[in-house]
Structures are given as C-alpha cells and as structure tokens.
C-alpha cells in the first residue's frame, strides 16, 4: 500500500525505502503478497526492480519461502504458472523422473477410484 502511494505521489525516499524493506521482510505468510506487490511496481523504478530481483533470489534460496510460494501458485492452477512449472520439469530429467514417478504411483493407488482427475486415457495416443 505504501509503495503504491509513493509511486502515485512521486515520493522518492519512500519509493526507495519501501521495496527494500518489503524484500527484506518476506516471511512464509507474506511471500506471495510481497512478491506480487514488487512485481506489480517493478517497472516504476530501478529501486523496485532491484528489490524484486533480490526478493526472488531470497525466495529461491529459502526452502520455507520457496515451498509456500510454490504451494500457493501451483494450487492456484494458473495456466501460465502451470505451463512454466511443466516447462521447468521437462528440462530436468532427474526432476521429471521424480515427479512423474510419483504421479504414476498415485495413479496406481487411485486405480480403484472413479476420479476423473486421475484418468489420462483420453490424452494418450
């Protein structure tokens, strides 16, 4: 909210301070909202872009933040995010093997259930 006001009223000191504080104070409960705010305002100044990149780096290196961020976006089932996730999985054979091995295991476990979520026959050639 402060960042939006700083941008709206061109308050340079506040616009410089807010993104740095936001990026530095990310927690599991604030990571999604914090990254969204920084992403939304990143084109407004170099300070915000720098803070956004710093926040992304922090999230990548902190397992708790990364997991919270990942769970939120994967559960949101945004086509863009799902496509990026699938692209990344397909680029790494180790991750692909692990993820798809788990998927096949769950399909095997769910074979007696009538869940359309686990049916993939229509997708197969």
Backbone as numpy.savetxt, mean C-alpha at the origin, in Angstrom:
# Nx Ny Nz CAx CAy CAz Cx Cy Cz
-4.73 17.49 7.43 -5.56 18.68 7.43 -4.68 19.94 7.43
-3.67 19.96 8.28 -2.77 21.11 8.32 -2.02 21.29 7.01
-1.65 20.17 6.39 -0.94 20.25 5.13 -1.81 20.87 4.05
-3.08 20.51 4.03 -4.00 21.10 3.06 -4.16 22.60 3.29
-4.26 22.99 4.56 -4.36 24.42 4.88 -3.08 25.17 4.50
-1.94 24.56 4.77 -0.67 25.19 4.42 -0.58 25.40 2.92
-1.02 24.41 2.14 -1.03 24.55 0.68 -2.02 25.62 0.23
-3.21 25.58 0.80 -4.26 26.50 0.40 -3.87 27.96 0.64
-3.23 28.20 1.80 -2.91 29.57 2.17 -1.44 29.91 1.94
-0.73 29.02 1.28 0.67 29.22 0.92 1.52 29.62 2.13
1.39 28.86 3.20 2.18 29.09 4.41 3.41 28.19 4.31
4.49 28.77 3.85 5.68 28.01 3.50 6.25 27.23 4.68
6.41 27.86 5.82 7.00 27.17 6.98 6.17 25.97 7.40
4.86 26.14 7.41 3.97 25.03 7.78 4.00 23.94 6.72
4.05 24.36 5.45 4.09 23.40 4.35 5.39 22.59 4.38
6.44 23.17 4.92 7.72 22.46 5.04 7.73 21.54 6.26
7.19 22.01 7.36 7.21 21.27 8.61 6.24 20.07 8.62
5.03 20.27 8.13 3.99 19.23 8.19 4.38 17.91 7.53
4.86 17.94 6.29 5.17 16.65 5.66 6.28 15.89 6.37
7.28 16.62 6.85 8.38 15.95 7.58 7.87 15.30 8.86
7.06 16.01 9.61 6.50 15.47 10.86 5.58 14.29 10.56
4.78 14.41 9.51 3.87 13.33 9.14 4.65 12.08 8.76
5.66 12.24 7.93 6.47 11.09 7.50 7.20 10.45 8.67
7.66 11.27 9.61 8.42 10.76 10.76 7.53 10.11 11.82
6.24 10.40 11.79 5.38 9.90 12.87 4.44 8.77 12.43
4.75 8.13 11.33 3.89 7.03 10.87 3.86 5.90 11.88
2.69 5.37 12.12 2.51 4.21 12.99 1.58 3.25 12.26
1.39 2.08 12.83 0.50 1.09 12.20 -0.91 1.66 12.02
-1.34 2.49 12.95 -2.70 3.03 12.85 -2.80 4.25 11.93
-1.65 4.83 11.56 -1.70 6.04 10.73 -1.04 5.89 9.37
-0.44 4.75 9.10 0.36 4.60 7.88 -0.46 4.79 6.61
-1.65 4.25 6.55 -2.45 4.36 5.33 -2.87 5.81 5.10
-3.42 6.43 6.13 -3.87 7.82 6.00 -2.69 8.76 5.75
-1.58 8.54 6.44 -0.40 9.38 6.26 0.14 9.32 4.85
0.26 8.12 4.30 0.75 8.00 2.93 -0.23 8.60 1.93
-1.53 8.44 2.19 -2.52 9.04 1.28 -2.41 10.56 1.26
-2.25 11.17 2.42 -2.13 12.63 2.50 -0.88 13.09 1.75
0.24 12.44 2.02 1.48 12.82 1.35 1.39 12.60 -0.16
0.76 11.50 -0.56 0.61 11.24 -1.99 -0.27 12.31 -2.65
-1.32 12.69 -1.98 -2.24 13.68 -2.51 -1.56 15.03 -2.72
-0.65 15.40 -1.82 -0.02 16.72 -1.87 1.40 16.69 -2.45
1.87 15.55 -2.90 3.27 15.43 -3.31 3.64 16.33 -4.50
2.69 16.64 -5.35 3.01 17.48 -6.50 3.01 18.97 -6.16
2.64 19.32 -4.92 2.55 20.72 -4.52 3.90 21.35 -4.18
4.85 20.53 -3.75 6.17 21.08 -3.42 7.21 19.97 -3.35
8.45 20.37 -3.48 9.55 19.41 -3.36 9.65 18.86 -1.94
9.28 19.70 -0.95 9.32 19.25 0.44 8.36 18.08 0.67
7.17 18.19 0.12 6.19 17.12 0.28 6.63 15.88 -0.48
7.16 16.06 -1.69 7.64 14.92 -2.48 8.77 14.20 -1.74
9.67 14.96 -1.16 10.77 14.36 -0.39 10.25 13.60 0.82
9.29 14.19 1.52 8.70 13.52 2.69 7.95 12.27 2.27
7.26 12.33 1.13 6.52 11.16 0.61 7.49 10.02 0.31
8.57 10.34 -0.38 9.56 9.31 -0.71 10.20 8.74 0.56
10.45 9.59 1.53 11.00 9.14 2.81 10.01 8.22 3.54
8.74 8.60 3.51 7.71 7.78 4.17 7.60 6.42 3.49
7.63 6.39 2.16 7.57 5.12 1.44 8.76 4.23 1.82
9.92 4.82 1.91 11.12 4.08 2.30 10.98 3.53 3.72
10.46 4.36 4.62 10.25 3.94 6.01 9.30 2.75 6.07
8.22 2.82 5.31 7.23 1.74 5.30 7.83 0.47 4.74
8.62 0.59 3.67 9.25 -0.60 3.08 10.19 -1.29 4.06
10.83 -0.53 4.94 11.83 -1.08 5.86 11.27 -1.50 7.21
10.05 -1.11 7.52 9.44 -1.45 8.81 8.35 -2.49 8.59
8.61 -3.72 9.03 7.67 -4.82 8.77 6.26 -4.55 9.28
6.14 -3.94 10.46 4.80 -3.66 11.00 4.04 -2.67 10.13
4.71 -1.60 9.71 4.07 -0.61 8.83 3.74 -1.22 7.48
4.69 -1.98 6.94 4.49 -2.61 5.64 3.31 -3.57 5.66
3.20 -4.36 6.70 2.10 -5.32 6.80 0.75 -4.62 6.93
0.70 -3.58 7.74 -0.56 -2.84 7.90 -0.97 -2.19 6.59
-0.02 -1.54 5.94 -0.26 -0.92 4.64 -0.73 -1.97 3.62
-0.03 -3.09 3.57 -0.35 -4.15 2.61 -1.73 -4.75 2.85
-2.01 -5.06 4.11 -3.32 -5.63 4.43 -4.45 -4.69 4.03
-4.27 -3.42 4.32 -5.31 -2.45 3.97 -5.55 -2.43 2.45
-4.49 -2.27 1.69 -4.68 -2.13 0.25 -5.07 -3.43 -0.44
-4.59 -4.55 0.03 -5.00 -5.81 -0.58 -6.44 -6.15 -0.23
-6.88 -5.82 0.98 -8.27 -6.04 1.36 -9.21 -5.07 0.67
-8.70 -3.90 0.30 -9.50 -2.91 -0.41 -9.87 -3.42 -1.81
-9.07 -4.30 -2.34 -9.25 -4.93 -3.65 -9.39 -3.92 -4.78
-8.60 -2.89 -4.72 -8.53 -1.92 -5.80 -7.88 -2.60 -7.01
-8.50 -2.52 -8.17 -7.91 -3.17 -9.36 -6.48 -2.69 -9.63
-6.20 -1.42 -9.43 -4.85 -0.91 -9.69 -3.84 -1.52 -8.73
-4.20 -1.61 -7.45 -3.30 -2.18 -6.45 -3.14 -3.68 -6.69
-4.23 -4.36 -6.97 -4.16 -5.80 -7.22 -3.29 -6.09 -8.44
-3.40 -5.26 -9.46 -2.59 -5.43 -10.66 -1.11 -5.22 -10.36
-0.79 -4.19 -9.57 0.60 -3.97 -9.17 1.13 -5.13 -8.33
0.32 -5.62 -7.40 0.73 -6.74 -6.56 0.99 -7.98 -7.42
0.09 -8.26 -8.34 0.27 -9.42 -9.22 1.52 -9.26 -10.08
1.75 -8.07 -10.58 2.94 -7.81 -11.40 4.22 -8.07 -10.60
4.25 -7.59 -9.37 5.42 -7.81 -8.51 5.61 -9.29 -8.18
4.54 -9.99 -7.90 4.62 -11.42 -7.60 5.14 -12.18 -8.82
4.65 -11.83 -10.00 5.07 -12.53 -11.22 6.53 -12.28 -11.58
7.12 -11.22 -11.07 8.51 -10.90 -11.38 9.51 -11.62 -10.48
9.04 -12.29 -9.45 9.94 -12.95 -8.50 9.50 -14.40 -8.32
10.26 -15.32 -8.90 9.87 -16.74 -8.87 9.72 -17.28 -7.45
10.57 -16.85 -6.53 10.48 -17.33 -5.15 9.14 -16.90 -4.53
8.79 -15.64 -4.70 7.52 -15.15 -4.16 6.35 -15.81 -4.88
6.46 -15.95 -6.20 5.40 -16.60 -6.98 5.16 -18.02 -6.48
6.24 -18.77 -6.28 6.11 -20.15 -5.79 5.43 -20.18 -4.42
5.85 -19.29 -3.54 5.30 -19.28 -2.18 3.82 -18.90 -2.19
3.48 -17.82 -2.90 2.09 -17.35 -2.93 1.19 -18.37 -3.60
1.58 -18.82 -4.78 0.70 -19.73 -5.52 0.66 -21.12 -4.88
1.74 -21.52 -4.23 1.70 -22.77 -3.48 0.66 -22.69 -2.36
0.63 -21.56 -1.69 -0.36 -21.33 -0.63 -1.78 -21.28 -1.21
-1.93 -20.65 -2.37 -3.24 -20.58 -3.03 -3.72 -21.99 -3.38
-2.85 -22.78 -3.96 -3.24 -24.15 -4.33 -3.57 -24.99 -3.10
-2.83 -24.77 -2.02 -3.11 -25.49 -0.77 -4.51 -25.12 -0.26
-4.85 -23.84 -0.33 -6.16 -23.40 0.13 -7.26 -23.90 -0.80
-6.97 -23.99 -2.08 -7.95 -24.55 -3.01 -8.21 -26.01 -2.68
-7.15 -26.72 -2.34 -7.28 -28.12 -1.96 -8.11 -28.26 -0.69
-7.85 -27.36 0.29 -8.59 -27.39 1.55 -10.05 -27.03 1.34
-10.34 -26.18 0.36 -11.71 -25.70 0.13 -12.43 -26.53 -0.92
-11.85 -27.66 -1.34 -12.44 -28.42 -2.43 -13.84 -28.94 -2.13
-14.17 -29.13 -0.88 -15.51 -29.60 -0.53 -16.51 -28.48 -0.39
-16.05 -27.24 -0.37 -16.95 -26.11 -0.20 -17.48 -25.64 -1.55
-18.64 -25.05 -1.55 -19.24 -24.54 -2.78 -18.98 -23.05 -2.92
-17.77 -22.64 -2.67 -17.44 -21.23 -2.73 -17.00 -20.84 -4.13
-17.66 -19.85 -4.71 -17.28 -19.40 -6.05 -15.92 -18.70 -6.02
-15.50 -18.26 -4.84 -14.22 -17.58 -4.70 -13.06 -18.52 -5.02
-13.25 -19.81 -4.81 -12.15 -20.75 -5.04 -12.30 -21.50 -6.36
-13.31 -21.18 -7.12 -13.48 -21.86 -8.42 -12.68 -21.12 -9.47
-11.85 -21.88 -10.19 -11.04 -21.24 -11.21 -11.13 -21.96 -12.55
-11.98 -22.96 -12.64 -12.09 -23.74 -13.84 -12.41 -22.88 -15.07
-13.24 -21.86 -14.91 -13.62 -21.03 -16.04 -12.45 -20.21 -16.56
-11.44 -19.99 -15.71 -10.29 -19.21 -16.12 -9.22 -20.06 -16.82
-9.34 -21.36 -16.72 -8.32 -22.23 -17.27 -8.62 -22.54 -18.74
-7.57 -22.68 -19.54 -7.76 -23.00 -20.98 -8.33 -24.36 -21.18
